[in-house]
Amino acid sequence: MGIFDADGRLARFLNALGNLIVLNILTSICSLPIITIGTSMTALYTMTMRMARNEESSIIRGYFRAFHNNFKQSTIFWGIGGGLIVFMLFDIWLLQSVKGNFGLAYRLLLFVIVLLFGMELIHIFAVQARFENTMKNTAKNALLFCVGHFPQAILMLTVTLLPVILLSVSYRFISVNFLIGISGPAYLAGWYFKSIFKAYENEEETIL
């Protein structure tokens, strides 16, 4: 099978890239109301995990079906977690006027907590995307995944923030971010979550 065949590597790569561009556009548009960011990310993780498992069907139809099915729980998760993150970031901004070691130490502590909350939210949306469960068990299982795979969880957080990091280095990355800035990291995360969720996918009720 040649590289230019319909089922060759180049065709599969271009197909995956096209799907990621579509998912990036959908997630960006669906996140504009701000309150729907959590639901948009859950739908995105649903589709990227399907891509990693070679289960993807219609990208657009599948995305909006996942968006609809996870709207309530993901919106609540985002409202709580995202709200706390915004509150702490606002505190960090206010504490810039506090001089001395105390102000610096407190800002660093809050920044670390923000990162931990972000790490937990990533896992919450991924667990929500893959498993049907109560909100309590979803949050609990996401936390256990974070703690049990802490180095990988840090890596997933870094990958998720990579577009922001690259953009802070140079505005030349804005075109890449526009195309796959959200869906690209989610695709890499999809492969990661595929591997750690594999042992739990045959459970009938909850993960634990």
N, C-alpha and C positions, 0 to 999 in steps of 0.2 A: 504494500500500500504506500503510494507516494505521498509526499508532503502536501501536494496540491490536490489530492483526491478529495471527494466530497466528505469523506469520513476521516481525512487526514488530520495531522496535528494542527496545521495552519487553519483549516476550516473550523476545527473545534475551538481554537484560540480566538478566532475572529467572532465566532458565535457567542462565546462566553463574554468577550469584551463588549459586544453589542448589547447583551443582556444586562451587563453591569452599568453601561451608560444609561439604558432605559430605567433601571432601578435607581440610579443616582438622581435622575430627573424626577421620578415619582416621589422618592423620599424627600427631596428638596421642596417640592410643591406641597406635599402633604404635611410637611413640618412647619409651613408658614404660619398657621394659627398659633404656633408655639405650644399650646396645650396638647397638641396631637403628636409632639415629637416622640414620646414614648411608644405610641401606637405605630407610628411610621417606622421606628427602629425595630419593633417586634416583627412587623410585616417584612422588613428588609432581611432580618435574620432568618425568617421562615424560608424566604426564597434562596438566600445564599447557602443555607444548609441543604436545601433540595438540590442546588447546583453541585455542591460538594458530593452528594450522594447519587448524582446522575438521575435525579427524580424530577427535574424541572419540567413543567408543562408550559402552559401559557403564562408568560412572565407578568403581563399586565393583569389578567384575570386572577391569577394566583395571588398577586400582591394585594389587590383590593379585597379578595376574600379573606385573607389573613388579617388585613386591616380591620375589616368588619367584625370578624370573630373575636379579636383580641382588644377591641376598642375600650371596653369598660375597665378591665383590670389594668391594662397597660397605661391608660390615662390616669388612673388613681396612683399607680406606682410612680409615674413621672411627676404627678402633682406633688406627691410627698417628697420623693428623692430629689427631683429637680428644684423644688422650692427650697429645700434645706441647703442645697449647693449654692443657689443664688443668694440666700441669706448669709452664708458663710463668706462667699466672695465679696459681698457688700461690706461685711465686717472687716475683711482683710483690707479693703480699700479705705475704710474709715480709719483703721489703725496705722495707716501710713504717716499720720500726723503725730503718732506717739513715738517719741525718740527713746533711745536707750535699748538695753538688752531685753527688757521685758517686752517691749513692743515687737521687736524682731522675733523673739522666741514664740510669742503668741501668734504672730502671723504665720510662722513656719508650721506651728501645730495645726492651725486651721487649714493651711494649704494641704498638709498631709491627710487630714480628715476629708477634705474635698476630693482628693485623689482616691481615697478608699471608698467613698460614696459612689464615685464614678465607676470604679471597678465593680462594685456590687450591682449597680444599675445595668451595666453591660451584661452581667451574668443573669440578672433577673429577666431582661428582655429575651435573652437566648433560651432560658428555661421556659418562659412563657410561650415562646415561639414553638418549642418542641413538644412540651408536655401539657396535658390538661390537668389542672390541679387547683386547689384553693389558693387564695392570695397568701395566706399564712405559710403554707407548705412551699409555694413557689419562692417566696423570700428566704425561707429557711434553707431550702436546697441550694439556692443560688449562693448563699453565704457559705455553706459547706463546700461547694465547688471552689469558691474563692480560697478558702482556708486550706483545703486539701491539695490545691494546685496553685499555691501562692506565686511561685516564680513565673509560671505560665500566665497567671492572671495579670501580673505586672506587665508582662510582654504584650498581652492583649490590650491593656490600657494604653501602652505606648504606641501600638499599631493604630489604635483608634484615634489617638491624638496626633499621629504622624502628619496628616495634611495641615493641621494648624502649625505644627513645628516647622514644617517645610516652608509654609507661607511666611512665617516670621523670619526665616533665613533669607528668602528672596521672593519677590512678587512674580518671578518667572514661573513659579509652580501653580499660579492661579488657573491656568488652562487645564492642567492635570486635575486639580481639585474640582473644577467645573465638570469634568467628564466622569471621574471615578473617585472623587475625594471622600465620599461617604460609602459608596458601595464597594470600593476596592478593599479597604480595611475590613469591612463586614464579610467580604468573600474569604479573606484569609482567616477571619474568626470562625467562619462557617466550617472550614476544615478542622480547626482546633476543637470546636464544640462537637463536631461529628465524632471525633475520636473519644472524647471524655464521656459523651452521652451514650455511646454504643452499648455499654454494659447495662444500661437502665431502660433501654427502649422497649424491652419485652415485658416490663412490669405492667400489671393490669390496672393498678390504682394510682399509687404515688411512687415517687422515686425511692423513698426510704421505706 
